[in-house]
């Protein structure tokens, strides 16, 4: 009976990890600079090699708040194909989600400047929960020991990406396999399911002379039965060397961001989230850093 009374505490810890911000997948404010993470069909859409990382420190001031790291790389393959891959880790308190995916994309030439990319992606994801970091009211309760417990599961995505030098629109469906996760008893009822997620992205590039660009964009995230969340962003660029942007995430936060290019090769971006939910009473906000290296980029080439 005591085990059953303590079981909700373990379930709550898992739900905190798997449902942070109503999403089971990592969240990034600078999504437009890490677009491959949200849509594998981006691979091959730009004619150069890119290596990008995202580092997010969420809800500063709250103990065991989420920490996210992503590392992605994309490259063209021939004239109309692209390859990509990424590693990620997402830590919330005693729980950790780590994985990798590899993708292949093919880009169909629709007009002289408009292409449609189609991509498939597959990989593995590992879920871990560290029992030594969980303290129960009854220390002798056998619901969980002090060991690491986890699951290793396959994962897959499908995506499309319509892209033009002036605009882009795409959608992605991660976690297509909907694997069940078991942490206590392989024969018992699953504590969680890798639910279908849906991402939709889009944006437009307004040109003002040769030096200035204004880029409004959006990222829509949906997982049933939670209401959709939308990031709406506007970025101003000067000579593709520096940029300044602002973003709003529905029922969550505002974000400000700044960044720069160095010699068309190195890219740096920083964003700060100003929380609008009740969490603002406990946290000073969220920090995020983006770093990138590009090889083979020509002046004037379209960049994220």
VENBELTA-V467086 format. One record per backbone hydrogen bond with DSSP energy under -1.0 kcal/mol. CO is the residue of the C=O (numbers start at 0). NH is the residue of the N-H. Records with the same first field share a line. If there is no record, write none. Layout:
CO->NH ; NH
This chain:
0->4
1->5
2->6
5->8 ; 9
6->10
7->11
8->12
9->13
10->14
11->15
12->16
13->17
14->18
18->21
19->22
28->30
29->32
34->38
38->41
39->42
41->44
45->47
48->294
49->73
50->292
51->71
52->290
53->69
54->288
55->67
56->286
58->61
59->283
61->64
65->57
66->90
67->55
68->88
69->53
70->86
71->51
72->84
73->49
74->82
79->106
80->76
81->104
82->74
83->102
84->72
85->100
86->70
87->98
88->68
89->96
90->66
91->94
93->129
94->91
95->127
96->89
97->125
98->87
99->123
100->85
101->121
102->83
103->119
104->81
105->117
107->115
113->109 ; 110
114->162
115->107
116->160
117->105
118->158
119->103
120->156
121->101
122->154
123->99
124->152
125->97
126->150
127->95
128->148
129->132
130->133
137->140
146->130
148->128
150->126
152->124
154->122
155->175
156->120
157->172
158->118
159->170
160->116
161->168
162->114
165->204
166->163
167->202
168->161
169->200
170->159
171->198
173->196
174->177
178->193
180->190 ; 191
184->187
191->180
192->194
197->221
198->171
199->219
200->169
201->217
202->167
205->213
207->211
210->238
211->207
212->236
213->205
214->234
215->203
216->232
217->201
218->230
219->199
220->228
221->197
222->225
228->220
229->249
230->218
231->247
232->216
233->245
234->214
235->243
236->212
237->240 ; 241
240->260
241->237
242->258
243->235
244->256
245->233
246->254
247->231
248->251 ; 252
251->275 ; 276
252->248
253->273
254->246
255->271
256->244
257->269
258->242
259->267
261->264 ; 265
264->293
265->261
266->291
267->259
268->289
269->257
270->287
271->255
272->285
273->253
276->279
277->280
278->281 ; 282
284->59
285->272
286->56
287->270
288->54
289->268
290->52
291->266
292->50
294->48
297->300
